Amino acid sequence: MQRPRPRVALIVETSTAYGRKILEGISKFVSTHERWSLFVDERELNAPPPDWLLDWDGDGIICRSTTPELAQQLRRRKISVVDLNDRFGNLGLPHVESDMRALGVLAAQHLVDCGFGQIAFCGYRDEKWSESRLEGLRSVAAPCATFESPLLNLRKGDWDHDQSELREWVRSLPKPVGIVACNDVRALHVLDACESLGLIVPGEVSVVGIDNSETFCSLCNPSLSSVVPNASAVGYEAAAMLDMILSGHRPRSESVLIAPKGIVVRQSSDSVAVSDRLVAESLRFIREHLREKIDVANVATFAKVSRSTLERRFSSAIGQTPHEAIARARLARALKLLSETTWPLSRVADEVGYSHAEYLITVVEKATGQSPSTYRVTKKRS
């Protein structure tokens, strides 16, 4: 007689990209191992554990909504659980989560690599995951300032008050400054404050989020650079751990931290730190007008200075000539389009201000040692 399939409940939020990626990882494991009878509870991130959970007659649970009280009750029932919470830490259950500290390290290191000597942090007070990301930042650079407000206040609709305080905090920061936000939503708040204050992003301020929620990253203006957690690996490891427990084996480790995948650099930090406002504004002009085949004379006209003054200010601020800055911006945009689109080379060349596709081929081969087509294939594979 065939053994009944294990009955497993997945208490994972479907309202966030992170939660959906966890479910993808669980799906990947289940599709190549013993099939489970799955119950998925569609839910918000901070919804309380469902009432039915303690009376549920199942075999195992993978849960993101674990609280200390729920953990105690589940242990008492001796039901197999893998805990994915990132708000309370280890609750005495087998536990898998993203390495929050490592996420903060990657974000801060990116800003240091961009030349920022001043790094600030914007997060939420009394949220363990936010505090762990701040700890990661501190291991790279001592923050010049931190801004933390209660997450509960924003959920209650106290947006205007919090945003007013955030604007004053951003205004008070030494410039140029790199700001690590605890997540992409918080980064959206920071960028809104910067826009209200007329600050140049990137340049005077660069912002990096965490979680790489593509919806929020594209909602931001400019588009948001963000650290990418490996949520799919969290889900896969959690499913593998529960499978071992259901099979009567002890998991290799009772607590697993999953390293981040890397960082996706977008416009919000795609620049070096610039203390000279004229140069920062000129760099933004260059980025926004690449398609128009601009040259140094166009930049000098925009900046309302002579060409020699522009050359001197660029050299002093970023160690590049305006011509080099334009060339680098064009190449960076071209490589980004090659890796993210399937556009023909003629269109890529036109989008970045190259006169023809042949010139694009020459520039890309010189910079990467690969033809544009080979570069594109290599990036798609990675």
KOLLUMFI-380051 format. One record per residue (C-alpha): z, y, x; residue in three letters. Coordinates in steps of 0.2 Angstrom, whole numbers, plus 5000, padded with zeros to 4 digits. Layout:
residues N
ZYXAla...
//
This chain:
residues 382
500050005000Met499550175007Gln501050285012Arg501150445002Pro500650605010Arg502050705017Pro502350855005Arg502451015015Val502851195008Ala502051345018Leu503151495015Ile502051615025Val501451785019Glu499651795013Thr499651985012Ser499452015031Thr498151965044Ala499551895055Tyr500151775041Gly498351725037Arg498051685055Lys499651575055Ile498951485040Leu497251465049Glu498151385064Gly499151265052Ile497451215044Ser496751175061Lys498151055065Phe498150975048Val496250945048Ser496350845064Thr497950745060His498750655046Glu498350755029Arg499850835021Trp500050875002Ser500251065004Leu501051194993Phe500651374998Val501751514991Asp500651674990Glu501851814995Arg502251975003Glu502851985021Leu504652035016Asn504851945000Ala506451844999Pro506351655000Pro505751584983Pro507151524971Asp506351354970Trp506451314988Leu508251244988Leu507851124974Asp506151074981Trp505950884983Asp504750894998Gly504750825015Asp504550985026Gly504451175026Ile503551295037Ile504451465033Cys504151645039Arg505451705026Ser506951625034Thr508651715033Thr510351665040Pro510951615023Glu509351515019Leu509451425036Ala511251375033Gln510751295016Gln509251205022Leu510251125036Arg511551075023Arg510150985013Arg509450905029Lys507650955025Ile506450965039Ser506051145043Val505051245056Val505651425056Asp504351565060Leu505451715057Asn505451865069Asp506751965061Arg508351865065Phe507951765080Gly508451585082Asn509451525067Leu509751355073Gly508151275067Leu506651225076Pro505751395079His504051465084Val503551645086Glu502551765095Ser503251825112Asp503751995105Met504252055123Arg502652005130Ala501652105117Leu502652265122Gly502252225140Val500452215137Leu500352375127Ala501352475140Ala500452405155Gln498752465147His499352645146Leu500052635164Val498352575170Asp497552725161Cys498552835172Gly499952885160Phe501652925169Gly502452965153Gln502652825140Ile503452845123Ala503852715110Phe503752735091Cys504552595081Gly505852545067Tyr507752545069Arg508652385067Asp507152275066Glu507252135080Lys505452115082Trp505152305085Ser506652315097Glu505952165107Ser504352255109Arg505252405115Leu506152285128Glu504452235134Gly503952415136Leu505552455146Arg505152315158Ser503552405163Val504052585162Ala505652685157Ala505152765140Pro505152955141Cys505652955122Ala505852845108Thr505752875089Phe506452745077Glu506752765058Ser507352635046Pro505852535039Leu506752525022Leu506552715020Asn504652705021Leu504652555008Arg505652674997Lys504352804998Gly505152925010Asp503452945019Trp503453135019Asp505153155027His504853025040Asp503153095044Gln503853265046Ser505153205059Glu503853105068Leu502653255070Arg504153355078Glu504453215089Trp502653195095Val502553385097Arg504053375108Ser503353245120Leu502753295137Pro500853295138Lys499853195143Pro500853045135Val500452865131Gly501252805115Ile501652625111Val501852595092Ala502852435087Cys501352385076Asn499652445069Asp500452535053Val501652635064Arg500152685075Ala499252745060Leu500752855057His500752925075Val498852955075Leu499053055058Asp500453155066Ala499353195081Cys497853245070Glu499053365060Ser499553445077Leu497853465083Gly498153355098Leu496653265108Ile496653075106Val496353005118Pro496653125133Gly498253225129Glu498953075119Val498352895119Ser499052775107Val499152585107Val499652475092Gly500152295091Ile499552155080Asp497652195080Asn497552205061Ser495652255061Glu495852335044Thr497152455050Phe496352485067Cys494752535059Ser495652645046Leu496352745061Cys495452905067Asn495052875081Pro494952685080Ser496552605087Leu496752505103Ser497952355099Ser498752205107Val498252045100Val499551915096Pro499051725095Asn499551705077Ala498351555075Ser499251465090Ala500951505081Val500351415066Gly499651265075Tyr501151245086Glu502251255070Ala501251115062Ala501351005077Ala503151025078Met503450985060Leu502350835062Asp503350765076Met504950795066Ile504250705050Leu503750565062Ser505550535067Gly505350615084His506250765092Arg505050905096Pro504750945115Arg505651105113Ser506751175099Glu506051355102Ser504351405107Val503651575111Leu501751605110Ile500951725123Ala499851855116Pro497951845118Lys497652015126Gly497152185121Ile495652255112Val495352435118Val494652555106Arg494452745105Gln496352785104Ser496652735122Ser494852735129Asp495152865142Ser496252915157Val497753025155Ala497153205156Val498353355158Ser496953485158Asp496553525140Arg494853595144Leu494353425152Val495153325138Ala494153425125Glu492553405135Ser492853215137Leu492953205118Arg491353305116Phe490553185128Ile491153035118Arg490553105101Glu488853165107His488253025118Leu486752985106Arg486153165108Glu485653135126Lys486853275132Ile486953325150Asp488153425161Val487353595155Ala487753545136Asn489553505141Val489753675150Ala489053765135Thr490353675124Phe491753715136Ala491253895137Lys491353895156Val490153895171Ser489453735177Arg490353765194Ser492053785185Thr491753635174Leu491353535190Glu492953595198Arg494053565183Arg493453385181Phe493653345199Ser495453405199Ser495953325183Ala495053155183Ile494253135201Gly492553125193Gln491053245191Thr490453285173Pro488853185177His489953035182Glu490953055166Ala489453055155Ile488652905164Ala490352805163Arg490452845144Ala488652795141Arg488952625150Leu490552585142Ala489852615125Arg488252515129Ala489352365135Leu490452375119Lys488852375108Leu488152235117Leu489752125115Ser490052175097Glu488352185089Thr486652095088Thr485652255089Trp484052245099Pro484152335116Leu483052475110Ser484352525097Arg485852505109Val484952615122Ala484552745108Asp486352745102Glu487052785119Val485752915124Gly484752815136Tyr482852865136Ser482252685134His482752505134Ala482152475152Glu483452605158Tyr484852515149Leu484352355157Ile484352435175Thr486052515172Val486852355164Val486252245178Glu486852365192Lys488552375184Ala488852195179Thr487652095189Gly486952025173Gln485552065161Ser486052135145Pro485551975136Ser486651865148Thr488051995147Tyr488051985128Arg488051795127Val489451785140Thr490551905130Lys490151815113Lys490751645122Arg492351735128Ser
//
